[in-house]
């Protein structure tokens, strides 16, 4: 040992403790291995300083004739035990994090508490020379009192250990605990923290979670269930409703094909009949969007089938308008027409049907007519790098062929019937004068065309190739 350390062992020991605290706080968490190595080195030097100067932590502190030095030596020897407990805890924690990850944090905290308890008892027995049996008896009595006082807290702790061992859920899982639904953002020694879909924080005690009914929406992975319930008129034929809802499911692309979505009758009452559409999506974030889209598609397909939702007003008067006129009423483009214009329009619309798989408008073809979808699902196919893929699906109320009417050009998409479809056809000779006279309808169709062309371009555009950066060793290998 250098002479300075031999002459000032107390000062050096205190300096090592302060250096350890500073190093532990200054080194970033990204360099955890360096932090651990620094602590091990500092603890080794600290131990060498104490043992070299006769301050053995296994014995009573020396310097009995000097009260100040004796108290200082006692403090450093007790500090050695605490320093050793902390170093061992950090070392075990690093090993456990590598093996079991974040879920082992509760076990790490429990092991750390046991290590510190052993270190405190050892320091009292060796350094302070207290009778171990008395210490253990006293600590046992204190433990019983504390255990009774903290019964609920200890229940949370051990329930947390059980949850981390059985792993019914992990971090970032979407779960429901007794009806409280959210994403798991933390599991600590007392509670499980959930971030709900409303953005709020729900704290569920581990003892409650261990006894409660837990639903884990994240297992199996990449499959999240959803359901949409609808009540329809009791006068509608069930098969008509089921067929319309089947078409609505086929029109919703985000729904997974396996497991296949389904529609089922639920309950019947004098006020209405309830049906439920159920399916799966690949991500939790899609559930709300797909539920909204599925409800909108169900409404449109039911309306096309002549079935009313109970949320919509049912009229007892007989229906006097034609199907073509009703379609114009619900169309977002032609809804601004006056009543007499809609009547004239409906008389110039021709009904046309297509079987499933039949081509309606091929890519690049200039259409001399406009189609308005009355019922069914139409698939839109684009081509990228020589391969066709489905870019979208269309349903009741949407139009096809506006490019040929407005600019006498085709679009780079194939429109084909995915199910049996009925469409109303309006010839260009009749529609063109109407668009010249009604600029609001013409602008609406132009905006729709611009949107579709931009979407098709973005979907078919080749992504730029990012050059791969080669390191020096790769450059050497290429020259070898």
Backbone torsions as a table, in degrees:
resi	resn	phi	psi	omega
1	UNK	NA	140.1	174.4
2	UNK	-59.3	154.1	-177.3
3	UNK	-63.2	-32.4	-179.3
4	UNK	-63.5	-40.7	180.0
5	UNK	-68.3	-39.1	179.2
6	UNK	-66.2	-34.4	-179.2
7	UNK	-78.8	-29.5	-176.7
8	UNK	-131.7	64.3	-177.5
9	UNK	-66.1	-38.1	-179.5
10	UNK	-63.9	-44.4	-179.3
11	UNK	-63.5	-42.5	-179.9
12	UNK	-65.5	-39.6	179.0
13	UNK	-63.9	-44.0	178.1
14	UNK	-63.6	-39.6	179.2
15	UNK	-63.3	-38.6	178.7
16	UNK	-64.7	-39.4	177.4
17	UNK	-63.0	-45.0	179.7
18	UNK	-65.8	-38.2	178.0
19	UNK	-63.7	-40.8	178.9
20	UNK	-61.0	-44.2	179.6
21	UNK	-63.3	-43.5	-178.7
22	UNK	-65.7	-45.2	-179.6
23	UNK	-62.4	-41.2	-178.2
24	UNK	-65.2	-32.2	-179.4
25	UNK	-86.5	-30.7	-174.4
26	UNK	-82.9	-35.4	-179.2
27	UNK	-73.0	132.1	-177.0
28	UNK	-66.2	155.2	178.5
29	UNK	-65.9	-18.4	177.6
30	UNK	-67.7	-20.3	179.9
31	UNK	-110.0	53.5	-176.0
32	UNK	-61.8	-38.4	-179.5
33	UNK	-65.7	-37.9	177.3
34	UNK	-66.8	-38.4	177.4
35	UNK	-61.9	-44.4	179.9
36	UNK	-64.8	-42.6	178.9
37	UNK	-62.3	-41.7	179.1
38	UNK	-62.9	-40.2	179.9
39	UNK	-66.6	-39.8	179.1
40	UNK	-64.0	-41.9	179.7
41	UNK	-65.2	-45.3	-179.3
42	UNK	-63.6	-40.1	178.7
43	UNK	-65.5	-38.3	178.3
44	UNK	-63.8	-43.6	178.5
45	UNK	-66.2	-40.6	178.3
46	UNK	-60.5	-43.8	178.4
47	UNK	-63.6	-41.5	-179.8
48	UNK	-62.7	-40.8	179.7
49	UNK	-62.6	-44.2	-178.0
50	UNK	-67.8	-49.3	-177.3
51	UNK	-65.7	-34.2	-178.9
52	UNK	-67.0	-29.4	-178.6
53	UNK	-98.3	13.2	175.4
54	UNK	82.8	6.6	179.2
55	UNK	-91.1	72.3	-178.1
56	UNK	-77.8	120.6	-179.2
57	UNK	-65.0	-12.0	178.5
58	UNK	-88.7	0.2	-177.4
59	UNK	-131.9	168.4	176.2
60	UNK	-66.7	145.6	-177.3
61	UNK	-60.5	141.8	178.2
62	UNK	-78.2	-164.7	179.2
63	UNK	61.3	46.4	-179.1
64	UNK	-64.9	-26.6	-179.3
65	UNK	-80.7	-11.7	179.3
66	UNK	-120.6	108.0	-173.7
67	UNK	-62.6	-42.1	-176.9
68	UNK	-65.0	-47.5	179.6
69	UNK	-66.0	-36.1	179.2
70	UNK	-63.2	-44.6	179.1
71	UNK	-65.7	-39.3	179.3
72	UNK	-65.7	-43.7	178.7
73	UNK	-63.3	-40.2	177.6
74	UNK	-60.9	-42.9	179.9
75	UNK	-63.3	-42.1	-179.4
76	UNK	-68.6	-35.7	179.2
77	UNK	-69.6	-39.6	174.1
78	UNK	-64.7	-40.2	177.1
79	UNK	-61.4	-31.9	177.9
80	UNK	-62.1	-44.2	178.6
81	UNK	-61.8	-43.4	179.4
82	UNK	-67.9	-38.9	177.6
83	UNK	-61.8	-42.8	179.1
84	UNK	-64.6	-41.1	179.5
85	UNK	-63.6	-41.8	-179.4
86	UNK	-67.5	-42.0	179.5
87	UNK	-63.0	-43.4	179.6
88	UNK	-66.3	-38.0	178.7
89	UNK	-63.4	-45.1	179.2
90	UNK	-64.0	-40.3	179.8
91	UNK	-64.3	-46.5	177.9
92	UNK	-64.0	-37.3	178.4
93	UNK	-62.8	-40.5	178.8
94	UNK	-64.6	-39.8	178.7
95	UNK	-66.9	-42.7	-178.5
96	UNK	-67.8	-37.6	179.5
97	UNK	-64.8	-34.1	177.7
98	UNK	-70.4	-29.9	-176.0
99	UNK	-90.2	-45.0	-173.8
100	UNK	-117.6	-6.2	176.7
101	UNK	73.6	-153.3	-173.0
102	UNK	-64.6	-30.2	-175.6
103	UNK	-65.7	-15.8	178.5
104	UNK	-88.2	8.4	-176.0
105	UNK	-67.1	-38.1	179.2
106	UNK	-63.7	-44.7	178.1
107	UNK	-64.1	-37.1	177.8
108	UNK	-62.4	-43.8	178.6
109	UNK	-63.5	-40.1	179.9
110	UNK	-66.4	-44.9	177.8
111	UNK	-61.9	-40.5	177.7
112	UNK	-60.9	-40.6	178.9
113	UNK	-64.2	-40.3	178.7
114	UNK	-65.5	-41.9	179.8
115	UNK	-62.3	-43.8	179.9
116	UNK	-66.9	-35.9	178.1
117	UNK	-64.9	-42.7	177.5
118	UNK	-63.1	-41.2	179.9
119	UNK	-63.4	-40.1	-179.9
120	UNK	-66.4	-44.1	179.1
121	UNK	-64.2	-41.0	178.5
122	UNK	-63.4	-41.6	178.7
123	UNK	-63.7	-39.4	178.5
124	UNK	-67.7	-36.0	-177.6
125	UNK	-77.2	-44.6	-174.0
126	UNK	-86.5	-50.9	-173.2
127	UNK	-78.4	-45.7	-177.8
128	UNK	-90.3	-8.0	176.2
129	UNK	59.5	39.8	176.1
130	UNK	-88.7	149.6	179.2
131	UNK	-65.5	125.0	-175.1
132	UNK	-65.4	-39.0	-178.7
133	UNK	-62.1	-42.1	178.0
134	UNK	-65.1	-39.9	178.7
135	UNK	-62.4	-45.3	-179.2
136	UNK	-65.2	-39.4	178.8
137	UNK	-64.5	-44.1	179.0
138	UNK	-64.4	-44.2	-179.5
139	UNK	-65.7	-32.7	177.4
140	UNK	-66.5	-41.9	178.2
141	UNK	-65.3	-42.7	177.8
142	UNK	-63.4	-39.1	179.8
143	UNK	-62.7	-38.9	178.2
144	UNK	-64.2	-43.8	-179.8
145	UNK	-64.6	-46.2	179.8
146	UNK	-64.8	-39.0	179.8
147	UNK	-62.2	-41.0	177.3
148	UNK	-66.1	-37.7	-179.1
149	UNK	-71.3	-32.9	-176.3
150	UNK	-110.2	37.9	-175.4
151	UNK	-60.7	-46.2	-178.7
152	UNK	-68.1	-37.2	178.8
153	UNK	-66.6	-43.0	177.5
154	UNK	-64.4	-34.7	175.7
155	UNK	-61.6	-39.7	176.5
156	UNK	-64.4	-40.1	-177.8
157	UNK	-63.5	-51.6	-177.1
158	UNK	-71.1	-30.7	174.0
159	UNK	-66.1	-36.0	176.0
160	UNK	-64.1	-38.1	177.4
161	UNK	-64.8	-41.3	178.3
162	UNK	-63.1	-43.7	-179.8
163	UNK	-63.8	-38.5	179.6
164	UNK	-74.2	-23.2	178.0
165	UNK	-80.7	-46.5	-179.4
166	UNK	-80.0	-25.0	175.2
167	UNK	55.0	57.9	172.8
168	UNK	-70.1	-19.3	175.0
169	UNK	-153.6	160.1	179.8
170	UNK	-132.9	179.2	178.0
171	UNK	-60.3	141.1	178.2
172	UNK	74.3	1.8	173.7
173	UNK	-75.7	144.1	171.7
174	UNK	-91.5	119.3	-175.7
175	UNK	-134.2	168.1	173.2
176	UNK	-130.7	122.3	177.8
177	UNK	-114.7	107.7	-178.4
178	UNK	52.0	41.4	177.2
179	UNK	90.3	-9.9	176.4
180	UNK	-88.8	111.6	-173.2
181	UNK	-107.1	139.9	178.2
182	UNK	176.7	178.8	178.8
183	UNK	-95.8	132.2	-178.5
184	UNK	-71.7	117.9	179.3
185	UNK	-109.2	-16.5	177.4
186	UNK	-165.1	145.9	173.8
187	UNK	-130.4	104.1	-178.7
188	UNK	-107.6	-168.5	-174.2
189	UNK	-71.2	-16.2	-176.5
190	UNK	-112.7	-36.2	-170.5
191	UNK	-151.1	166.4	172.8
192	UNK	-107.3	129.3	-177.9
193	UNK	-103.5	128.8	-179.0
194	UNK	-118.5	137.2	171.0
195	UNK	-99.6	113.9	-174.9
196	UNK	-77.0	170.2	179.7
197	UNK	-67.2	-18.6	176.0
198	UNK	-85.3	-0.4	178.9
199	UNK	89.2	-0.9	179.9
200	UNK	-86.1	168.2	-177.8
201	UNK	-109.3	124.8	176.9
202	UNK	-110.8	127.4	179.6
203	UNK	-109.9	114.9	-177.6
204	UNK	-110.3	118.3	178.4
205	UNK	-58.1	142.7	-177.7
206	UNK	-62.2	-33.8	179.0
207	UNK	-64.6	-35.2	176.8
208	UNK	-72.0	-41.0	-179.5
209	UNK	-64.8	-34.8	-178.6
210	UNK	-68.1	-25.2	-178.9
211	UNK	-100.1	-15.0	-171.6
212	UNK	-85.0	167.3	173.2
213	UNK	-80.7	120.4	-176.9
214	UNK	-110.3	128.0	174.5
215	UNK	-114.3	120.0	179.7
216	UNK	-102.7	107.8	-178.1
217	UNK	-77.3	-13.0	-176.5
218	UNK	-90.9	4.3	178.6
219	UNK	-128.9	127.8	-4.0
220	UNK	-66.3	158.7	-175.2
221	UNK	-68.3	154.0	175.0
222	UNK	61.1	32.0	176.9
223	UNK	-154.1	110.0	-176.1
224	UNK	-125.5	124.5	-175.4
225	UNK	-81.9	152.0	174.8
226	UNK	-147.5	159.7	179.4
227	UNK	-145.9	143.7	177.7
228	UNK	-128.2	122.9	179.3
229	UNK	-103.0	139.3	179.5
230	UNK	-135.7	141.0	175.2
231	UNK	-110.7	127.7	-176.8
232	UNK	-119.9	173.1	-179.2
233	UNK	-61.2	136.9	178.4
234	UNK	-68.5	-11.6	-178.5
235	UNK	-88.1	-7.3	-178.9
236	UNK	-79.8	140.9	178.2
237	UNK	-68.6	130.8	-177.3
238	UNK	-56.6	-41.1	-178.1
239	UNK	-64.5	-34.0	177.0
240	UNK	-64.4	-42.1	179.0
241	UNK	-65.7	-45.1	-178.9
242	UNK	-62.4	-41.2	178.7
243	UNK	-63.6	-41.7	179.8
244	UNK	-64.9	-41.4	179.9
245	UNK	-71.2	-30.9	173.7
246	UNK	-62.4	-42.4	178.1
247	UNK	-65.9	-35.1	177.4
248	UNK	-63.3	-40.9	178.4
249	UNK	-65.3	-40.6	-179.9
250	UNK	-68.1	-25.6	178.9
251	UNK	-80.4	-8.7	-178.4
252	UNK	-99.4	98.0	-174.6
253	UNK	-65.3	-35.9	-176.7
254	UNK	-64.8	-17.5	179.0
255	UNK	-66.3	135.5	179.1
256	UNK	-69.2	142.4	177.8
257	UNK	-76.3	-28.5	177.1
258	UNK	-133.4	123.1	-7.4
259	UNK	-62.6	143.4	-175.1
260	UNK	-70.1	140.9	174.9
261	UNK	-67.1	158.9	-177.4
262	UNK	-145.5	159.4	176.1
263	UNK	-128.0	139.4	-175.7
264	UNK	-145.6	148.5	172.3
265	UNK	-72.0	138.3	-179.1
266	UNK	-111.4	-67.6	-176.5
267	UNK	-139.0	159.7	178.5
268	UNK	-134.5	135.9	177.1
269	UNK	-144.7	172.1	-178.7
270	UNK	-65.2	-25.5	-178.7
271	UNK	-83.8	-20.7	-178.4
272	UNK	171.4	173.7	-179.8
273	UNK	-121.0	133.7	-177.1
274	UNK	-104.9	131.9	175.3
275	UNK	-121.7	154.6	-179.4
276	UNK	-131.0	130.3	172.7
277	UNK	-101.6	128.5	179.0
278	UNK	-129.7	146.7	-179.8
279	UNK	-167.7	-170.2	-176.9
280	UNK	-134.3	147.2	176.5
281	UNK	-123.8	157.2	-175.1
282	UNK	-80.0	-8.8	-177.4
283	UNK	-146.1	144.9	-179.4
284	UNK	-63.0	-34.2	-178.2
285	UNK	-66.0	-18.0	-178.3
286	UNK	-85.7	-12.4	-171.3
287	UNK	-59.4	-47.5	-177.3
288	UNK	-65.6	-45.6	-179.4
289	UNK	-62.1	-43.2	-177.9
290	UNK	-70.5	-36.9	176.3
291	UNK	-60.0	-44.8	178.7
292	UNK	-63.5	-44.8	-179.8
293	UNK	-64.1	-40.7	-178.7
294	UNK	-66.2	-38.7	178.4
295	UNK	-66.2	-41.5	178.5
296	UNK	-63.6	-43.3	178.6
297	UNK	-64.6	-40.8	178.4
298	UNK	-62.4	-41.2	178.5
299	UNK	-61.1	-45.3	-177.5
300	UNK	-68.1	-42.3	-179.5
301	UNK	-71.1	-35.5	175.2
302	UNK	-66.1	-41.3	178.4
303	UNK	-62.7	-40.1	177.7
304	UNK	-64.9	-28.7	179.0
305	UNK	-87.1	0.9	179.5
306	UNK	80.1	23.0	-179.6
307	UNK	-110.6	135.4	-178.2
308	UNK	-105.1	138.8	169.6
309	UNK	-74.3	152.1	179.9
310	UNK	-67.4	-21.0	176.7
311	UNK	-72.5	-19.8	177.3
312	UNK	-94.4	144.5	-177.8
313	UNK	-69.9	130.3	176.9
314	UNK	-98.3	133.7	-179.4
315	UNK	-98.6	134.7	177.7
316	UNK	-79.9	-13.5	-179.2
317	UNK	-75.6	147.3	178.7
318	UNK	-65.5	146.7	-179.2
319	UNK	-74.3	123.2	-177.0
320	UNK	-109.2	-15.8	-178.5
321	UNK	-85.9	152.6	178.8
322	UNK	-77.2	168.1	178.7
323	UNK	-66.1	-36.1	178.0
324	UNK	-65.5	-41.2	179.6
325	UNK	-66.5	-39.9	178.1
326	UNK	-64.7	-34.5	178.3
327	UNK	-67.2	-38.5	176.5
328	UNK	-65.6	-34.2	179.4
329	UNK	-64.4	-36.7	-176.9
330	UNK	-91.0	-7.3	-177.8
331	UNK	-74.8	136.0	179.2
332	UNK	-73.8	-22.0	-178.5
333	UNK	-88.5	-43.7	-173.8
334	UNK	-98.9	5.9	-178.3
335	UNK	-69.5	-17.0	-179.3
336	UNK	-83.5	-4.8	177.5
337	UNK	-65.2	147.7	175.0
338	UNK	-71.1	162.2	-174.9
339	UNK	-58.8	-42.8	-179.6
340	UNK	-69.0	-32.1	176.5
341	UNK	-68.2	-39.2	177.4
342	UNK	-63.9	-37.5	179.3
343	UNK	-65.3	-42.8	178.3
344	UNK	-67.0	-40.4	178.5
345	UNK	-60.2	-47.7	-176.4
346	UNK	-61.2	-29.4	179.3
347	UNK	-75.1	-15.8	179.0
348	UNK	-106.6	20.2	178.7
349	UNK	-108.2	132.5	-177.0
350	UNK	-111.3	130.2	-179.9
351	UNK	-79.0	134.3	179.6
352	UNK	-138.4	140.2	-176.8
353	UNK	-115.7	151.9	178.6
354	UNK	-137.0	136.7	175.8
355	UNK	-79.6	161.5	179.1
356	UNK	-60.2	130.2	-179.3
357	UNK	91.4	-9.6	-178.0
358	UNK	-78.7	139.4	-179.7
359	UNK	-75.9	132.5	178.5
360	UNK	-99.6	-47.7	177.9
361	UNK	-148.4	110.4	-179.0
362	UNK	-74.5	161.1	-179.2
363	UNK	-63.9	138.0	177.2
364	UNK	83.6	-12.9	-178.9
365	UNK	-77.4	133.0	178.3
366	UNK	-85.3	115.4	-176.3
367	UNK	-84.3	137.4	175.6
368	UNK	-103.2	20.3	178.8
369	UNK	-154.0	165.5	178.9
370	UNK	-117.6	133.8	176.7
371	UNK	-103.8	137.1	169.2
372	UNK	-116.4	123.0	-176.4
373	UNK	-72.7	124.2	178.7
374	UNK	-94.3	-40.8	176.2
375	UNK	-157.9	160.6	179.1
376	UNK	100.8	177.8	-179.3
377	UNK	-121.6	131.9	-179.7
378	UNK	-116.1	131.6	-178.7
379	UNK	-95.3	136.5	179.1
380	UNK	-109.1	118.4	-177.1
381	UNK	-112.4	134.4	175.2
382	UNK	-118.3	164.1	-179.8
383	UNK	-117.9	129.8	178.1
384	UNK	-137.4	124.5	-180.0
385	UNK	55.1	37.0	177.5
386	UNK	81.9	1.9	-178.9
387	UNK	-119.3	135.4	178.5
388	UNK	-86.8	144.7	176.5
389	UNK	-145.0	155.2	-179.0
390	UNK	-82.5	121.0	-178.6
391	UNK	-95.4	-21.0	-178.7
392	UNK	-179.4	175.7	177.4
393	UNK	-135.1	146.3	-175.7
394	UNK	-120.4	153.8	-178.0
395	UNK	-137.0	-168.5	-176.0
396	UNK	-53.8	138.8	177.0
397	UNK	93.1	-16.0	-180.0
398	UNK	-87.0	157.8	-173.7
399	UNK	-114.4	154.0	178.4
400	UNK	-134.1	137.7	174.7
401	UNK	99.2	14.1	-178.2
402	UNK	-67.7	-24.7	-179.2
403	UNK	-65.1	-41.8	179.2
404	UNK	-68.4	-32.0	179.7
405	UNK	-72.6	-43.2	-173.0
406	UNK	-83.9	-44.5	-171.3
407	UNK	-128.3	5.6	179.9
408	UNK	53.0	48.9	176.3
409	UNK	-138.6	160.5	177.5
410	UNK	-95.3	170.7	177.1
411	UNK	-115.5	151.6	-176.1
412	UNK	-80.3	43.7	-177.1
413	UNK	-138.0	143.4	172.3
414	UNK	-94.4	131.2	176.1
415	UNK	-109.8	115.0	-179.2
416	UNK	-132.4	154.0	-178.5
417	UNK	-76.8	124.2	175.9
418	UNK	-87.8	-31.6	173.2
419	UNK	-127.4	179.8	172.9
420	UNK	-63.3	128.1	-172.9
421	UNK	-126.3	146.7	169.7
422	UNK	-122.2	128.7	-178.2
423	UNK	-129.7	147.5	174.1
424	UNK	-100.6	132.4	-175.0
425	UNK	-107.8	131.9	177.2
426	UNK	-120.4	122.5	-177.5
427	UNK	-72.3	150.0	-178.3
428	UNK	-63.6	-36.3	-178.8
429	UNK	-59.6	-33.2	178.7
430	UNK	-86.0	-37.7	-173.0
431	UNK	-76.4	-33.7	-174.1
432	UNK	-60.6	-47.7	177.8
433	UNK	-60.7	-32.1	179.1
434	UNK	-67.3	-40.9	179.1
435	UNK	-66.9	-34.5	177.4
436	UNK	-67.2	-31.3	-178.0
437	UNK	-86.4	-33.0	-177.9
438	UNK	-111.0	94.2	-176.2
439	UNK	-69.0	-25.5	179.6
440	UNK	-65.9	-40.3	177.9
441	UNK	-70.4	-40.1	178.6
442	UNK	-62.2	-42.0	179.4
443	UNK	-67.6	-37.0	178.1
444	UNK	-63.6	-40.4	178.8
445	UNK	-70.1	-36.9	177.4
446	UNK	-64.5	-40.9	178.0
447	UNK	-63.6	-40.0	177.8
448	UNK	-63.6	-42.8	180.0
449	UNK	-64.8	-44.3	179.0
450	UNK	-61.0	-41.7	179.6
451	UNK	-63.1	-43.8	-178.1
452	UNK	-68.0	-40.7	179.1
453	UNK	-65.6	-40.0	178.6
454	UNK	-66.2	-41.4	179.0
455	UNK	-64.5	-42.3	179.2
456	UNK	-63.7	-39.1	179.6
457	UNK	-66.3	-41.6	-178.9
458	UNK	-68.9	-30.6	-179.0
459	UNK	-79.7	-28.6	-176.9
460	UNK	-100.3	-7.8	-178.9
461	UNK	-70.6	133.8	-179.8
462	UNK	-71.4	132.9	178.1
463	UNK	-71.2	137.7	179.5
464	UNK	-63.1	140.1	-179.9
465	UNK	-79.2	122.2	-179.9
466	UNK	-84.4	121.4	-179.3
467	UNK	-65.7	136.8	-180.0
468	UNK	-83.6	125.3	179.6
469	UNK	-75.6	127.4	179.4
470	UNK	-101.2	134.8	179.0
471	UNK	-80.5	178.1	-177.2
472	UNK	-65.3	-38.6	-179.5
473	UNK	-67.0	-38.3	176.7
474	UNK	-64.3	-37.3	178.5
475	UNK	-64.1	-39.5	178.4
476	UNK	-65.5	-40.6	-179.4
477	UNK	-65.5	-37.0	179.4
478	UNK	-67.3	-23.6	179.9
479	UNK	-91.8	-10.2	-177.2
480	UNK	-75.0	NA	NA
